[in-house]
Amino acid sequence: MRGAAYFEKALDFFQQGALAQAKQTCRLGLAQAPANFEGWRLLALIYQRGGQSEAALTALHQALRLAPEAAVLYCDLGHFRAESKAPDLARSAYRKALVCDPDYWLAWLGLGQLEAEWGTVQAAWGAWWEVLQREPFQYEALLGILEILRRQKNWQAAEQIVQKALSASCFSKAQRARLLTQQGVLWQDQGLFQAALGAFAQARVLLPELADACFGQGSVFQEQGERELARAAYLECLKLQPLHAEAQLNLGLLDLSESKWESGFQRLGWRKFTQGYRGEILQPTWQGESLRGKTLLVQGELGQGDMLLFARFLRPALHLAKKVYFRGSETLLPLLETMPGLETVSLEAPLPVYDKACLLLDLPALLGLRPLDCPPPYLQVEPLNRAPLEVPFRARVGFCWHGQLPERQPLPTAQRMAARKQIPLAAFIPVFQALPELAFFSLQWPEEPELALYPGLFSLAGSFENWLDTARAMAALDLVISADTAIAHLAGALGKPVFLLLPEPAYWLWPERGSDFDWYPRLRIFRQSLAGDWSDPMAELSMALREGFGF
């Protein structure tokens, strides 16, 4: 048998997934035709598919020695380097391919995917645009461009691309289903929920096994506050694709809101595998084994409120290890340094010497604990010796009416949730003015100029530099009233009474109904009965304040 025949047979084996036969047959071909660069390329692909990356690189370099001007080989090298998480080497390989052949669109495609993961949006856009100049309906490049337009909120341009693609006849049924799914995502981003659900439903008609369409339905239901419908959609998604990280995570969040602790904390670990996760995972990771005589480094992540909520689990970790470090933002560290035995390190400082590392939100699953196994107060500070103690009122009440501004959130869904959480300061004023026997202190940080419009209110935030300053001021108060912000979590962590005002629908963390919250026994929830209308919770708040805080 000639070398070419061996290579053809080896390719058949390779496409069938029979890697051992493919490798053996390809080697027989190379014994007949050792100067055939395509044979060496095929062997490299076989090795790479089998996870033998070093052998794959050796075979590919042999192919390059035989055909140093072959763009396809440099493109393969780019793929190999990208898979091994070497973006600079991958970028160099793709660019060498384009020097050999500027119109080799597969190299442009690989470069776009690389830049999307490791580089800049502009670089990814440029590479994908080059693909579409050569292949106007190249599917992966279209999806890449659509995702960029989505993040830029350029809905009109994105919709034009989707409509043009859906009207083309070159796409398979499966590809059309995925385009419809992307259209559903675009509509959800714009708050067009019924249109989004319609697009996801059409996608499922075309491709019933498309897990992403099920996930899209669940995401819309969850944002609308339809938690049971969301759960059903996520479970359907996981039947089709058990390793769908986003569905696992969102199902875990629903579990936690229903106090299903074991499954909730386990599924919370899937956040590390979601597409948008940007946390830093340090090695070697702690998997729950003995820490006797060891040093554990706990890495902070997500928002300030999440870290304050989960800080309770640092205390039991301190009893398991010789030393525990917490690594996080400068504004949080002085507060956590009040926890006896805990050492801290800022994100900007060099890493300390440690044996094992883990993420803060992984602690409850690793420790096998529930929230009230570590009840508040798990943070304790000395009260601030200033205005709250000197004003001769019966009770001193701190308040906060908004958290992070919506425009600082990366995606539209998060922006809408942030906007729902905001409460107009003016909505509080009738409640406060009707209770002159109480002193109200703003904890809004940084200070808000709007507060000056209401001379009967005090501000404590002028001297705040970090969360310890906020905590010390809060410790001198009798009650904290807050929108859904990190201020509410800080009050809960300190064991202070908290009145929390929640929008409808609420963030995943909070229970769907009732006024209690299992994480903070002294927190009471006041809910909107109608989305966007704060009149009912304000009326309930006023009554609770008159009744002596209602606890």
BELGI-V679393 format. One record per backbone hydrogen bond with DSSP energy under -1.0 kcal/mol. NH is the residue of the N-H (numbers start at 1). CO is the residue of the C=O. Records with the same first field share a line. If there is no record, write none. Layout:
# BELGI-V679393
NH=CO + CO
This chain:
# BELGI-V679393
6=2
7=3
8=4
9=5
10=6
11=7
12=8
13=9
14=10
15=11
16=12
17=14
18=13
19=17
22=18
23=19
24=20
25=21
26=22
27=23
28=24
29=25
30=26
31=27
32=28
33=29
36=33
40=36
41=37
42=38
43=39
44=40
45=41
46=42
47=43
48=44
49=45
50=46
51=48
52=47
53=51
56=52
57=53
58=54
59=55
60=56
61=57
62=58
63=59
64=60
65=61
66=62
67=63
70=67
74=70
75=71
76=72
77=73
78=74
79=75
80=76
81=77
82=78
83=79
84=80
85=82
86=81
90=86
91=87
92=88
93=89
94=90
95=91
96=92
97=93
98=94
99=95
100=96
101=97
104=101
105=103
107=104
108=104
109=105
110=106
111=107
112=108
113=109
114=110
115=111
116=112
117=113
118=114
119=115
124=120
125=121
126=122
127=123
128=124
129=125
130=126
131=127
132=128
133=129
134=131
135=131
138=135
142=138
143=139
144=140
145=141
146=142
147=143
148=144
149=145
150=146
151=147
152=148
153=150
154=149
155=153
158=154
159=155
160=156
161=157
162=158
163=159
164=160
165=161
166=162
167=163
168=165
176=172
177=173
178=174
179=175
180=176
181=177
182=178
183=179
184=180
185=181
186=182
187=183
188=184
189=185
190=186
191=188
192=187
193=191
196=192
197=193
198=194
199=195
200=196
201=197
202=198
203=199
204=200
205=201
206=202
207=203
210=207
211=209
214=210
215=211
216=212
217=213
218=214
219=215
220=216
221=217
222=218
223=219
224=220
225=222
226=221
227=225
230=226
231=227
232=228
233=229
234=230
235=231
236=232
237=233
238=234
239=235
240=236
241=237
244=241
245=243
248=244
249=245
250=246
251=247
252=248
253=249
254=250
255=251
256=252
257=253
259=256
260=255
261=259
264=260
265=261
266=262
267=263
268=264
269=266
270=267
271=268
272=269
273=270
274=271
277=274
286=357
294=291
296=323
297=356
298=325
299=358
300=327
307=303
308=304
309=305
310=306
311=307
313=310
314=311
318=314
320=317
321=317
322=294
323=294
325=296
326=343
327=298
328=345
332=329
333=329
336=332
337=333
338=335
339=336
342=339
343=324
345=326
347=328
355=295
356=295
357=284
358=297
360=299
362=359
363=360
366=362
367=363
368=364
369=364
373=370
374=371
378=493
379=493
384=472
386=384
389=386
390=387
391=387
393=391
394=437
397=439
398=479
399=441
400=481
408=405
409=406
415=411
416=412
417=413
418=414
419=415
420=416
421=417
423=401
427=424
428=425
432=428
433=429
434=430
435=432
438=435
439=395
441=397
442=458
443=399
451=448
452=449
453=450
454=451
457=454
458=440
460=442
464=461
467=331
470=466
471=467
472=468
473=469
474=470
475=471
477=474
478=396
479=396
480=497
481=398
482=499
483=400
485=483
490=486
491=487
492=488
493=489
494=490
495=492
496=491
498=522
499=480
500=524
501=482
502=526
510=507
523=520
524=498
525=515
526=500
528=502
533=530
538=534
539=535
540=536
541=537
542=538
543=539
544=540
545=541
546=542
547=543
548=545
549=544
